[in-house]
Amino acid sequence: MDYIVRGSAAGQMVRAFAATTRETCEHARKIHGLSPVAAAALGRTMSAALMMGVMMKGEKDVLTLQFSGDGPIGKITVTAGSNGTVKGYVDNPSVLLPPNAAGHFDVGGAVGKGFLHVLRDTGLKEPYAGEVEIQTGEIAQDLAYYFAVSEQVPSVVALGVLINREDGTVREAGGYILQLMPDCPESVIAGLEKAVVTMPSVTDLLREGKTPEDMLEMLLGQQELHLYERMPARFMCNCSRERVEKVLMALGRRQLMEIVDAGRPETLHCSFCNTDYTFTVGEMRDILRRTR
């Protein structure tokens, strides 16, 4: 089962998050028909969003990450809640690229240059919005750059998605985020830097059977690590036929009358879960009757 763990170390001078997300990423791969490089890109972004989502405190708080690059994958859009749910999609799910120089999926080449947008909706009148230039397109490095530049929080971000080369399914996925609080002692920073340098990759750790708890223990076990919470994680889209009806009603009577007069069924598509909602002409007339 996919889940996220949250903790702290060094007397709460380090915030720590780790997650295993294979089932979530495989679900996204199947419903969107993702190519291996697209599955890696979306999987990394969803894994990060899940951990960033639980950083928020309100039950209805929502985080959105969007990589808007000029690469062939187009935009990567992911939304996560504070309750361990996430959904996401890419503009071009079938993108194919040769491996990069290191022999890995070329996520950076798929994303290209552009901007990373971060939106936190916490129920206030204006949601918090941050934007930074994409540095590498490899997702983890870009999010670490975002935390440092936009939020002034030095962070370590490591993400990984391992794809089965035989059938393209997701074999392992997950990652961790470590954040240094203000006035963090130099001794703690030095110890963390040493641990990060010697840490195997996320995919290697997951392939060896390491859990999120194991990853944080390897990184922070010498820094008085305390784990506070373990939360289930899953792909969930909150769209429904009823919600889509409300979207249609929000169009207003004039636009609805034009749709009805056209005499054709109307189909609305949810990009997050790749679901179509089709309304017959009769159903559209009923929606029109209920629209003020």
Steps between C-alpha positions, in 0.01 A plus 500: 500500500624849418559732793682809625692539825566831672755572769774727629857476625766695688253655741258592220774681309435263207157420358484163327256340256524174306259302285452183302265554205518205260126426491414868454744543213397174333134605516587827328705314239209272414221756481708744294685245285835652595823424319792405728651849504156658556432254784833593659432875468143488632590246769779715638275807504213316671734352761632846585151650503378237747776591744451874446126454545535361852713804589174696495277498807143571391275209405394675180842641407606424144842513335554523124834446324535582131813463290450718194798420281568511127583129481294239312307385808327839524363601840507272804210587731455339842264581787529357852303538821613507862330160541742291292311515169642604165403523134688609192558484127742602225413667172677238286477158670661314208825698483801284413864600541830308498674457837712787630879491532474306827281235336187607688162627378554851365241676715693826473492484122128424506426800724738751341543861608226718646342556841389306805180639651395415857155591628385446859130554559442517875155656487619858521375767261815471288688169476878502535670482161870449433693477175860416414684416182544130428865417566541143372151363432588196712228600753686442829773758436243752383291459815808539721579820309141619548513443878831688528409795278126548546452384860856552632506149645817299422374155397615164376260342249554149365248323276500181298278295271620160382333368184495134393663501158313186395145637525536867600328459837615686810713272715590744779439868574548740788740749652582724793517871588715642780474864603731703724337740743644845574804498734569133428846430656794454264574162658155375400540637146841333465366166619206520263722592205718197570198270521350634175827460306532133598127422458412261214240613247133478592435232238792289627370528856146405404623213285687369805176507698573810706196675643445875546586449867823326400598789272452758772684282750797474263504877458414620848549207734797675658302823544231389750239413239138499617220375274161655569256376240444237234229595249359289213560643152291444189395637163156659532307728268195672647324552169150354459201533270335727756802732514513514120130595494582794726773604256247495217249699703769759570524567125174693519171472314619661176788259444290202610228596252760507222611147595140373509416669168798330338316169559810298587612323817749699706814330637724642771836341574686482832873510425597386849331159484448478123122462535238625252155615612247504215160668528222433250296782348215410734730516802634836382140630475441387858816682615383810314162485678678491837732789413399849604 
